[in-house]
Amino acid sequence: MSMRPDSVSAAIPPARAGIGLRAPHYRELLDSRPDIGWLEVHSENYFGGGRPLWFLEQLRAHYPISLHGVGMALGSATRLDAEHLRRLKFLIARIEPGLVSEHLCWGAVEGRHLNDLLPLPYTEEALAHVCGHILQAQEFLGRRILIENISSYIRWKHDTIPEWEFVAEVARRTGCGILLDVNNIYVSAFNHGFDARVYLAAIPAERVEEIHLAGFDEGEACLIDTHGRRVSEPVWQLYRETIAWLGPRPTLIEWDTDIPALGVLLEEAATAQSILENMENPHAHIRSLPPDGAHAVHGRLSTAGRLRGRGAVLREFPASPLGAALQEA
Amino acid sequence: MLSQREAQERFARGLLDASDAAVLGHIAGARGMDAAAGLAVYRNNTFSNYRGALREAYPVVLRLVGADFFDHTADAFVRATPSTFGDINVYGAGFGGFLEGFPGARELAYLPDTARLEWAVHSAFQAGDTAPLDFARLAAVPAERLAALCFVLHPSASLIASRWPILAIWRTHQPGGGEETIDLGAGGCDLLVIRRGHDVDLEPVSAAEFAALAALANRAPLGDALEVAHAADPDFDFGACLRRHAAAGTFADFALE
């Protein structure tokens, strides 16, 4: 694929902080062009033309672009939607993004799309099926994609594979990259009572090409991944650990509900950027999961996220408490 | 063991129809929640997502009926009308027709057409872009073939006819639209809804112009469009109408039958 001379969108997002591009910020971003590493959009919001695509066309001249899909429902037991793939391929040809990603989830049954990111049964059957769909998608699109771990509020009783092993195996079988959503790991670790460090330890570091960060809400009984507030302190903490282990990776601040002023996103991105620049901080450590407590279920769920980078950084393990934890294991 | 397909089918039914008995035995809620509470988180989220999408598409209907009734209607619509595409932005076609038969909305006779107008506007914003009409190629069409020319309307274009003053209703209920009182007996309107540049225009057109554009939208050749326009108004200036729409970008392309 040729890169148009006036564009930097095809560049792979650098290992810096980026933000999700949302409609309320189009004009301000284009006029002010803040110093952020890259932009990510929800692919489906650009399946049409008009104003959204026009702004994305303008911004791609200034920032590397990542296309992040929320609607392909790769783990559904139905066939992949050929029209969805066709529209995505058309958008890819037009925008020439550095990264393309989707979620490790299902979302449709025969004759009905649910338009949500739903957790798979983590079984051999589902693994084989979703890997088949990822391979089909990669072949049709003519490129690798990244797959993001989701947050969840239920699990299937007939799961036979831990989620972290499922994610790692998907990457191994399909060659796809991993978009590691650190907030989703934190939320699901709390919700399902597993150790986020065990999850991270199972992820093949060299496959992690992007990281997502977002804010969650506290529900009555569990954490809800709303993408409607600032990244919480324990998630920043887990992110420091993750970066100390992986090395720097392109890191996205996602915000999808109650979208704030652009300046708030830039502040969050600056926090991520400073962590990326101080990744060897030996004091970083993963805090324990939040204590049990009453929370209230409210807000919309949303899902999106991803990350990228390269380099196995096993040698960094000794420098971090995470590494120490792994060595002890 | 429950197959992946069966698991997903049961979950989907439990999510939408409240017939969740078939799935509850197979899932565990997060953090000590029981299965029903876990499923309820997804159910709330799903309906909330669709309400949001419908509110986005139908802001005037929302203002006309209020949030509570709108959400109640939206939930019933979602149960009756499956989304069939992974892009939730395109969900909601048919809400106007649904309102026609929905208890509580029947007294608002203008509501279905208002909704149809809103869907036309919403769809126009999302339609794809096209290259400009190729005037050089158009000029090369020999005069004797013109009657067989079929124009392709811009993908954002919709033609909406109503016996209610839906344009006035729509304008009055825009943000900052004022307090104007609508005379429901003021008569209907014929409208072309189309994206021009980045904005969507709602253009009142005459009956003859509407007839001509509707014929062209159905891929009728120019000769037929001329006939239906003149049937509506013998004095209609068909040539001027065509030139205006060609210049304004109403036509994206053309073909010769």
Interface residues (C-beta under 8 A of the other chain):
Chain A: E44 N45 F47 G48 G49 G50 R51 L53 W54 G69 V70 G71 M72 A73 S76 A77 D81 E83 H84 R87 W106 G107 A108 V109 E110 G111 R112 H113 L114 N115 D116 L118 L120 P121 T123 E125 A126 H129 S152 Y153 I154 R155 W156 K157 H158 F190 N191 H192 G193 G219 A221 C222 I224 V297 R300 L301
Chain B: M1 L2 S3 Q4 R5 A7 Q8 E9 F11 A12 L15 L16 G25 H26 I27 A28 G29 A30 R31 G32 M33 A35 A37 G38 L39 A40 V41 Y42 N44 N45 T46 S48 N49 Y50 G52 A53 P82 S83 T84 F85 G86 D87 I88 N89 Y91 F125 Q126 A127 G128 D129 T130 S156 R195 H198
